């Protein structure tokens, strides 16, 4: 299962609409880097944030999820409370080819500050804006910046297409826009 290089990512983004909007070269002057890298694509986080709060003593239950545990904020930055997390989504919309699996990794700039991005796969033929989970593992408030890099996606090409793709299964997070909360 080879990892795909920048030339393949660029071709798939520009010719097949795999990433929109697509930034062809890595931008990093004065910002946390984003755009095309050697073997991946660094995506940006949008200006919509759902910050976990325990004001109402909500219980986090993936089978009966309540949005009461979150407050929604928009803006150029987000402060994540100590030992808490925030949900956001990518600026970019992804369309994953049938024979490709994509892995999301956190950026080291944030990891070095105690902020962890959940490692998650984008399955073959999934499409949408990616909901990003960011945990603040520190005892201090932590800041993240909208429209700047938040994670890197690595594109792994399978030996062939799967028998059943995410689209074939009509996956529950297909074509999501904005922050998608857990669904059963």
C-alpha positions in Angstrom: 0.0 0.0 0.0 2.1 2.9 -1.2 1.9 6.4 0.1 1.1 8.9 -2.7 3.4 11.8 -3.6 2.7 15.5 -4.1 2.4 15.0 -7.9 -0.4 12.5 -7.5 -2.2 14.6 -4.9 -2.0 17.7 -7.1 -3.3 15.8 -10.2 -6.2 14.3 -8.2 -7.1 17.6 -6.6 -7.0 19.6 -9.8 -8.3 17.1 -12.3 -10.7 15.0 -10.1 -11.7 17.5 -7.5 -10.3 15.4 -4.6 -9.6 18.5 -2.5 -11.5 21.8 -2.8 -10.2 24.5 -2.3 -6.8 23.2 -3.0 -3.6 25.0 -2.0 -0.8 23.9 -4.4 2.2 24.8 -2.2 2.7 24.8 1.5 2.1 28.2 3.1 3.8 28.9 6.3 5.0 32.5 6.7 3.4 33.8 9.8 0.9 30.9 10.0 0.8 27.3 11.0 1.6 25.6 7.7 -1.1 24.3 5.3 -1.3 23.1 1.7 0.5 20.4 -0.4 3.5 18.8 1.1 5.9 16.1 -0.2 3.6 13.1 0.7 0.5 14.7 2.1 -1.8 17.6 2.4 -2.0 19.9 5.4 -5.6 21.0 5.9 -6.9 24.1 7.6 -9.5 24.3 10.4 -12.5 26.5 9.6 -13.9 29.3 11.9 -16.7 27.2 13.5 -15.9 25.5 16.8 -17.9 23.4 19.2 -16.2 23.6 22.6 -17.0 20.9 25.2 -18.3 22.4 28.4 -19.5 20.7 31.6 -21.8 23.5 32.7 -25.0 21.3 32.6 -23.2 18.2 33.8 -23.8 16.5 30.4 -22.7 12.9 30.0 -20.8 12.1 26.8 -22.6 9.1 25.4 -21.9 8.1 21.7 -25.1 6.1 21.6 -27.3 8.9 22.9 -25.3 12.0 22.1 -26.6 15.4 23.3 -25.3 18.7 21.9 -26.0 20.2 25.4 -22.3 19.5 26.3 -21.1 22.0 23.7 -21.1 25.7 23.1 -20.7 27.0 19.5 -18.3 29.8 18.7 -17.1 31.3 15.4 -14.0 33.4 14.8 -10.4 33.6 13.9 -9.2 31.6 16.9 -10.6 29.3 19.6 -9.5 28.8 23.2 -9.8 25.2 24.3 -10.3 24.9 28.1 -7.8 22.9 30.1 -8.2 19.1 29.9 -11.0 19.5 27.4 -11.6 19.3 23.7 -13.1 21.1 20.7 -14.7 19.9 17.5 -14.1 21.8 14.3 -14.1 21.0 10.6 -11.7 21.4 7.7 -12.0 24.4 5.3 -11.4 21.8 2.5 -14.0 19.4 1.1 -12.5 16.0 0.3 -13.6 13.4 -2.3 -11.7 10.2 -1.7 -11.1 7.8 -4.7 -12.4 4.3 -4.4 -8.9 2.7 -4.2 -7.5 5.1 -1.6 -7.5 5.2 2.2 -6.6 8.5 3.9 -5.1 8.8 7.4 -5.3 12.0 9.4 -2.3 13.0 11.7 -1.9 16.0 14.0 0.6 18.7 13.3 3.7 18.7 15.4 3.4 22.4 16.1 0.2 21.8 18.1 1.4 18.5 19.5 4.4 20.2 21.1 1.9 22.5 22.9 -0.1 19.5 24.3 -2.8 19.7 21.7 -3.7 16.4 20.1 -5.7 15.9 16.9 -7.5 12.5 16.7 -6.0 10.1 14.2 -8.9 9.1 11.9 -9.3 7.4 8.5 -11.1 8.8 5.5 -12.5 5.6 3.8 -12.6 4.9 0.1 -15.3 7.0 -1.6 -16.0 9.1 1.5 -16.6 12.8 0.8 -17.2 15.9 2.9 -15.6 18.3 5.2 -13.7 16.5 7.9 -14.8 16.9 11.5 -11.6 17.4 13.5 -11.3 16.5 17.2 -8.7 18.5 19.1 -7.9 17.6 22.7 -6.1 20.0 25.1 -4.1 17.7 27.4 -2.6 20.5 29.4 -3.8 22.2 32.7 -3.8 25.5 30.8 -6.2 27.1 28.2 -4.8 26.6 24.7 -5.4 28.5 21.5 -5.9 27.2 17.9 -6.1 29.4 14.8 -8.8 29.2 12.2 -7.8 29.1 8.5 -4.4 27.7 9.4 -3.0 24.2 9.4 -4.5 21.7 11.9 -3.6 18.3 10.5 -2.0 16.4 7.7 -3.7 13.8 5.5 -1.7 10.9 4.0 -3.0 9.2 0.9 -2.5 5.4 0.8 -3.3 3.6 -2.4 -4.6 0.1 -2.1 -3.6 -2.8 -4.3 -7.1 -2.5 -5.8 -10.5 -1.1 -5.0 -12.4 -2.6 -2.1 -15.5 -4.8 -2.7 -17.6 -2.3 -0.7 -16.7 1.4 -0.2 -18.1 3.9 2.2 -20.4 5.3 -0.5 -21.7 1.7 -1.2 -22.5 1.4 2.5 -24.2 4.8 2.5 -22.1 5.8 5.5 -23.7 8.1 8.1 -21.1 10.8 7.7 -21.2 11.0 3.9 -21.2 14.5 2.4 -21.0 16.2 5.8 -20.5 20.0 5.9 -19.6 21.8 9.1 -19.1 20.0 12.4 -20.8 16.6 12.4 -21.7 15.4 15.9 -21.7 11.6 16.7 -24.5 9.6 15.2 -25.6 6.0 15.9 
